[in-house]
């Protein structure tokens, strides 16, 4: 039983809600007037009397919220059982600072169930990934020491990774939350009650407005930067241009907010990935409309990555998800337009796989016996390959999925190609030379294997241009096109 349901105030609230629900059943038109509690609880009134004086901002934010209009106050969300690990006695009331998805789920059960089944809620699991090795070890040290982390932790991870992905919140002996792990609104936060996630990552407290969650700037807290610049990609795309030119027509505060009915000037991130359409309900599982997961070295189908995390989406094939997104697109575009877009997008994914990812991974596997040190990022080529797939490769793939040409090309495939040929290949050649001159039979053999693979890749049709070995027919076609271009514009 949750901590909330063990308290008398909540039992009274539950009874009031049941009574309200009965009234709604009798008179559906009255739903907006009766959803919520008939009046504020005594406990919440006590909280408000104090916070109006000591923290007027919280009070004012809450006053703008639907919680306020439904008489859902401070105590209804923050109430705790004394046995909870993060419970504190606050002016004779037992509360918890953190309001977790488990708490929100007492009223918003469907939304929380969808969120818990999504990749968003699992974002905190990055804490053991290669990205976190960078923040913990390569970039940082153990200089931030707290009661919860007496051996120290990297401030780079605390102020960077944790704030988007979420931290594992630790409670100190005095009941306070350890400063390494809180404040934190990372969307995959690991909460003291065992739940994963933070609803206020998108619905910022204490307004918790759907309007804010629908705005692309909210997603931009985390989805931007060199490795996943979805915010910048969106702003460059025709979708983003239309949004910022017509933001006053977007009706973001609408309770229903159905694309094609309540607004039609532009889509936002929420429109495509979460919000309601004339054929689909709102979903808090952001993966239910994507047909590629572009986070890994090699793009994978979303049901495959869901299976690795044990998520219910493992049973939803990518074709169903693509059909879901197509239904969103068809609110503004015709079927031919959507079909052609997906052909373009899939072709870019295929290009990345065939020309860069597959040969790159094969070459990096052959690098292992030639390393001086086993630690990740201890060789120059480690950095180059990481940025090839994690930065340039991701940018190109994400940008193609959202129709941002500059990010697809100049920040994507151009930088991918430039660094593949001007950094990655020369660094592999250096490793070959180092191995051949080492005098160690094992290293010599490994160097020969790497050289043979590199040679075969560079002599393939995708890469032979760099060796001046372009197919004669291909070269003739390009020369002819060049001459025709000159004649057209002379």
C-alpha positions in Angstrom: 0.0 0.0 0.0 1.4 3.5 -0.9 2.3 5.9 1.8 -0.5 8.2 0.6 -3.2 5.7 1.1 -2.2 5.0 4.7 -3.2 8.4 5.8 -6.6 9.6 6.9 -6.6 12.7 4.8 -6.2 10.7 1.7 -9.0 8.3 2.7 -11.3 11.3 3.0 -10.0 12.6 -0.4 -10.6 9.2 -2.0 -14.2 9.1 -0.7 -14.8 12.6 -2.1 -13.4 11.6 -5.5 -15.7 8.5 -5.6 -18.6 10.7 -4.9 -17.6 13.1 -7.6 -17.2 10.2 -10.1 -20.7 9.1 -9.3 -22.0 12.6 -10.0 -20.1 12.6 -13.3 -21.7 9.3 -14.3 -25.1 10.8 -13.7 -24.3 14.1 -15.5 -21.3 13.7 -17.9 -21.5 17.4 -18.9 -20.5 18.3 -15.4 -17.1 16.5 -15.5 -15.0 19.7 -15.6 -16.7 21.1 -12.5 -16.5 18.1 -10.3 -13.2 16.3 -11.0 -11.0 16.8 -8.0 -11.8 17.3 -4.3 -14.7 19.3 -2.9 -12.3 21.4 -0.8 -8.7 21.7 0.3 -7.6 19.4 3.1 -6.8 20.9 6.5 -3.2 19.7 6.1 -2.8 21.5 2.7 -4.3 24.7 4.1 -1.6 24.6 6.8 1.1 24.2 4.1 -0.3 27.1 2.1 -0.6 29.5 5.0 3.2 29.1 5.6 4.4 28.9 2.0 2.5 32.1 1.1 4.9 33.8 3.4 8.1 31.9 3.0 8.0 30.8 -0.6 5.4 32.8 -2.5 6.7 31.5 -5.9 5.6 27.9 -5.1 2.2 29.2 -3.9 1.7 31.3 -7.1 2.8 28.5 -9.4 0.4 26.1 -7.7 -2.3 28.7 -8.0 -2.0 28.5 -11.8 -2.3 24.8 -11.9 -5.2 22.4 -12.4 -4.3 20.9 -9.1 -5.4 24.2 -7.5 -8.7 24.1 -9.3 -9.2 20.5 -8.2 -8.3 21.3 -4.6 -5.3 19.0 -4.7 -2.8 20.7 -2.5 0.7 20.2 -1.0 -0.1 17.5 1.4 -2.0 15.3 -1.2 1.2 15.0 -3.2 4.0 15.2 -0.5 2.3 13.2 2.3 4.6 10.3 3.5 4.4 7.4 5.9 7.0 7.5 8.7 8.5 4.3 7.5 9.4 5.7 4.1 13.1 6.1 3.7 12.9 9.7 2.6 10.2 10.7 5.1 10.9 13.8 7.3 8.9 15.4 10.1 8.0 18.9 8.9 6.0 21.1 11.3 4.3 18.0 12.8 3.5 16.6 9.4 5.3 13.7 7.8 6.2 14.5 4.3 8.6 13.6 1.5 10.4 16.2 -0.6 10.4 14.0 -3.7 7.1 13.4 -5.5 7.8 10.3 -7.6 5.9 8.7 -10.5 4.5 6.2 -8.0 3.0 9.1 -6.1 1.6 10.8 -9.3 0.2 7.4 -10.3 -2.3 7.4 -7.6 -4.3 9.9 -9.7 -2.6 9.6 -13.1 -2.4 5.8 -13.3 -2.6 5.4 -17.1 0.0 8.2 -17.8 2.5 6.7 -15.3 2.0 3.2 -16.5 2.9 4.3 -20.1 5.8 6.4 -18.8 7.2 3.5 -16.7 7.1 1.4 -19.8 9.1 3.9 -21.9 12.8 4.6 -22.4 12.4 7.9 -20.7 11.9 6.2 -17.3 15.0 4.1 -17.9 17.3 7.0 -18.7 19.0 6.7 -15.3 20.5 3.4 -16.4 23.1 5.3 -18.4 25.0 5.5 -15.1 27.0 2.3 -16.1 27.5 3.2 -19.7 30.5 4.3 -21.8 29.1 7.9 -21.7 29.4 7.8 -17.9 33.0 6.5 -18.0 33.7 9.8 -19.8 32.1 12.0 -17.1 33.3 9.9 -14.1 36.9 9.1 -15.1 38.1 10.8 -18.3 36.6 14.2 -17.6 36.3 14.1 -13.8 37.7 12.9 -10.5 36.4 12.0 -7.0 36.6 15.5 -5.7 32.9 15.9 -4.7 32.6 14.3 -1.3 29.4 14.1 0.7 27.9 11.9 3.5 26.4 9.6 0.9 29.6 9.4 -1.2 32.5 9.5 1.3 34.8 8.1 -1.4 33.9 11.0 -3.7 32.2 11.3 -7.1 32.8 13.3 -10.3 31.2 16.8 -10.3 31.1 16.5 -14.1 28.7 13.6 -13.8 26.6 15.3 -11.1 26.1 18.6 -12.9 26.0 17.0 -16.4 24.8 13.5 -16.9 22.7 13.2 -13.8 20.6 16.3 -14.5 19.1 14.9 -17.7 19.3 11.2 -17.2 18.6 11.2 -13.4 20.5 10.3 -10.3 20.1 7.5 -7.8 18.7 9.6 -4.9 20.3 8.8 -1.6 18.9 9.8 1.8 21.4 10.9 4.5 21.1 9.7 8.1 19.4 13.0 9.1 16.7 12.5 6.4 18.0 15.1 4.1 18.7 14.2 0.4 22.4 13.9 -0.4 23.6 16.8 -2.6 25.3 14.5 -5.1 21.9 13.2 -6.0 19.5 16.1 -5.3 18.3 18.6 -6.6 17.6 16.5 -9.6 14.8 16.4 -12.1 16.4 13.9 -14.5 13.8 12.0 -16.4 15.1 8.6 -15.4 15.8 9.5 -11.7 16.0 6.5 -9.3 13.8 7.5 -6.4 13.9 6.3 -2.8 10.6 4.5 -3.1 12.1 2.3 -5.9 10.3 4.0 -8.8 12.1 5.3 -11.8 11.5 8.7 -13.4 10.5 12.2 -12.7 7.3 13.6 -14.0 8.5 17.2 -13.4 11.2 16.7 -16.0 8.5 17.7 -18.5 5.7 19.0 -16.3 7.7 21.5 -14.2 6.5 22.1 -10.7 4.4 23.5 -9.3 2.2 24.4 -12.3 2.7 20.9 -13.9 1.2 22.4 -17.1 0.5 20.3 -20.2 1.0 23.5 -22.1 4.7 23.6 -21.1 5.3 19.9 -21.9 3.9 20.5 -25.4 6.4 23.3 -26.1 9.6 22.2 -27.9 11.8 24.2 -25.5 10.9 21.8 -22.7 12.4 18.9 -24.6 15.4 21.0 -25.4 16.6 20.7 -21.8 18.1 17.4 -22.7 17.6 16.8 -26.4 20.3 19.1 -27.8 24.1 19.3 -28.1 26.7 17.5 -30.3 25.4 13.9 -29.9 21.6 14.4 -29.9 20.7 17.9 -31.2 17.0 17.2 -31.7 16.1 20.7 -30.4 18.4 22.4 -32.9 17.3 19.9 -35.6 13.6 20.8 -35.0 14.3 24.5 -35.1 16.0 24.1 -38.5 13.2 21.9 -40.0 10.1 23.2 -41.7 8.1 22.0 -38.7 10.1 24.2 -36.3 10.1 27.2 -38.6 6.3 26.9 -38.8 5.9 26.6 -35.0 7.9 29.6 -34.1 6.2 31.7 -36.8 2.8 30.6 -35.6 3.2 30.0 -31.9 0.2 32.2 -31.0 -2.0 29.9 -33.2 -0.9 26.7 -31.5 -3.5 26.7 -28.8 -1.0 25.0 -26.4 -3.3 25.4 -23.4 -6.2 23.5 -24.9 -7.3 20.6 -22.7 -8.0 18.3 -25.7 -5.3 19.5 -28.1 -6.0 17.3 -31.1 -3.9 18.0 -34.1 -6.1 19.0 -37.1 -8.9 20.0 -34.7 -7.5 22.3 -32.0 -4.4 23.4 -34.0 -2.9 22.9 -37.5 -0.2 25.5 -37.9 2.7 23.2 -37.0 3.6 20.1 -35.0 5.8 20.1 -31.9 7.8 17.2 -30.4 4.8 16.3 -28.4 2.5 16.3 -31.4 4.5 13.6 -33.2 5.7 11.5 -30.3 3.0 11.8 -27.5 -0.1 13.9 -28.1 -3.5 12.9 -29.2 -4.7 12.8 -32.8 -8.1 12.0 -34.4 -7.0 8.4 -34.4 -4.8 8.0 -31.4 -5.0 8.8 -27.7 -2.2 10.6 -25.8 0.7 8.3 -24.9 3.5 8.8 -22.4 5.6 6.1 -24.0 7.6 8.2 -26.5 8.8 5.1 -28.3 5.4 4.0 -29.7 5.7 6.1 -32.8 9.4 5.7 -33.8 10.6 3.0 -36.2 14.4 3.3 -35.6 16.3 3.7 -32.3 19.3 5.8 -33.4 21.1 5.9 -30.1 23.5 2.9 -30.5 26.5 2.5 -32.9 24.1 0.7 -35.2 20.5 1.8 -35.5 18.2 -0.9 -34.2 14.5 -1.5 -34.3 12.8 -0.1 -31.1 11.2 -3.4 -30.1 14.8 -4.9 -29.9 16.0 -2.2 -27.5 12.8 -2.4 -25.5 13.4 -6.2 -25.1 16.9 -5.5 -23.7 15.3 -3.3 -21.0 12.4 -5.7 -20.4 9.8 -3.1 -21.5 6.3 -4.0 -22.7 7.2 -2.4 -26.1 9.1 -5.5 -27.0 5.8 -6.9 -28.3 5.1 -3.9 -30.5 6.9 -4.3 -33.9 8.4 -1.3 -35.6 5.8 -1.6 -38.5 3.0 -0.8 -36.0 5.0 2.1 -34.6 5.6 3.5 -38.1 1.9 3.2 -38.8 1.2 5.2 -35.6 3.6 8.0 -36.8 2.2 7.9 -40.3 -1.3 8.5 -38.9 0.1 11.6 -37.2 1.8 12.8 -40.4 -1.4 12.3 -42.5 -3.1 15.0 -40.5 -1.1 17.5 -42.6 0.5 15.5 -45.5 -0.8 13.0 -48.0 0.2 9.3 -48.2 2.6 9.7 -51.1 4.5 12.4 -49.2 4.8 10.3 -46.1 5.9 7.2 -48.0 8.5 9.1 -49.9 9.8 10.7 -46.7 10.3 7.3 -45.1 12.2 6.0 -48.2 14.6 9.0 -47.8 15.0 8.4 -44.1 15.6 4.6 -44.4 18.1 5.2 -47.2 20.2 7.5 -44.9 20.2 4.9 -42.2 21.3 2.3 -44.7 24.1 4.6 -46.0 25.4 5.1 -42.5 25.4 1.4 -41.7 27.0 0.2 -44.9 29.6 3.0 -45.4 30.7 3.8 -41.9 29.2 1.7 -39.0 29.9 -1.8 -40.4 33.5 -1.2 -41.5 34.2 1.0 -38.5 33.1 -1.6 -36.0 35.0 -4.4 -37.8 38.2 -2.3 -37.8 37.9 -1.4 -34.1 37.6 -5.1 -33.3 41.0 -5.6 -35.0 42.5 -2.7 -33.0 42.2 -4.5 -29.7 45.5 -6.6 -29.8 47.4 -3.4 -30.9 46.4 -1.2 -28.0 49.0 0.1 -25.5 46.3 0.2 -22.8 43.0 -1.5 -22.4 41.2 1.5 -20.8 38.5 3.1 -23.0 39.6 6.4 -24.5 43.3 5.6 -23.9 44.1 5.5 -27.6 43.6 8.4 -30.0 41.5 6.2 -32.3 39.0 5.6 -29.4 38.0 9.2 -29.4 37.7 9.4 -33.2 35.5 6.3 -33.5 33.4 7.4 -30.5 32.6 10.7 -32.1 32.1 9.2 -35.5 29.1 7.1 -34.3 28.1 8.9 -31.1 28.3 12.5 -32.6 28.4 12.7 -36.4 26.6 9.5 -37.1 23.8 10.2 -34.6 23.4 13.7 -35.8 23.0 12.6 -39.4 20.5 9.9 -38.4 18.4 12.1 -36.1 18.4 15.0 -38.5 17.2 12.8 -41.4 14.3 11.5 -39.2 13.2 15.1 -38.6 14.0 16.6 -42.0 16.8 19.0 -41.1 19.1 19.2 -44.2 21.9 21.2 -42.7 22.2 18.9 -39.7 21.9 15.8 -41.9 24.7 17.0 -44.2 27.1 19.6 -42.9 26.9 18.6 -39.2 26.2 14.9 -40.1 27.5 13.1 -43.1 30.1 15.7 -44.0 31.7 15.6 -40.6 31.3 11.8 -40.6 33.2 11.5 -43.9 35.8 14.1 -43.1 36.7 12.4 -39.8 36.5 8.9 -41.2 39.1 9.7 -44.0 41.2 12.4 -42.3 41.4 11.0 -38.8 40.1 7.5 -38.4 42.0 5.9 -41.4 45.4 7.7 -40.7 45.2 6.6 -37.0 44.5 3.0 -38.0 47.5 3.2 -40.4 49.6 4.5 -37.4 48.6 1.5 -35.4 49.5 -0.8 -38.3 53.0 0.7 -38.5 53.4 0.5 -34.8 52.5 -3.1 -34.7 54.6 -4.1 -37.7 57.7 -2.5 -36.1 57.1 -3.8 -32.6 59.1 -7.0 -33.0 56.4 -8.9 -31.2 55.0 -11.8 -33.3 51.5 -11.4 -32.0 51.4 -7.7 -32.6 52.9 -8.1 -36.1 50.2 -10.6 -36.9 47.5 -8.3 -35.6 48.8 -5.4 -37.6 48.8 -7.5 -40.7 45.2 -8.4 -40.1 44.2 -4.8 -39.5 46.0 -3.7 -42.6 44.4 -6.4 -44.8 40.9 -5.4 -43.6 41.6 -1.6 -44.0 42.8 -2.2 -47.5 39.8 -4.3 -48.5 37.5 -1.6 -47.1 39.2 1.3 -48.9 39.2 -0.7 -52.2 35.4 -1.3 -52.0 33.0 0.7 -54.1 32.1 3.0 -51.3 35.6 4.1 -50.5 37.8 3.5 -53.5 37.6 7.1 -54.6 40.1 8.0 -51.9 42.7 5.8 -53.6 41.9 7.3 -57.1 40.3 4.0 -58.0 36.8 5.2 -58.8 35.0 2.9 -61.3 35.6 4.3 -64.8 31.9 4.2 -65.7 31.0 6.1 -62.5 33.8 8.6 -63.2 32.5 9.2 -66.7 29.0 9.8 -65.5 30.2 12.3 -63.0 32.4 14.1 -65.6 29.4 14.3 -68.0 27.2 15.7 -65.2 29.8 18.3 -64.3 30.1 19.5 -67.9 26.3 19.7 -68.3 26.1 21.7 -65.1 28.7 24.2 -66.4 26.9 24.7 -69.7 23.6 25.2 -67.9 24.9 28.1 -65.8 27.5 29.7 -68.0 
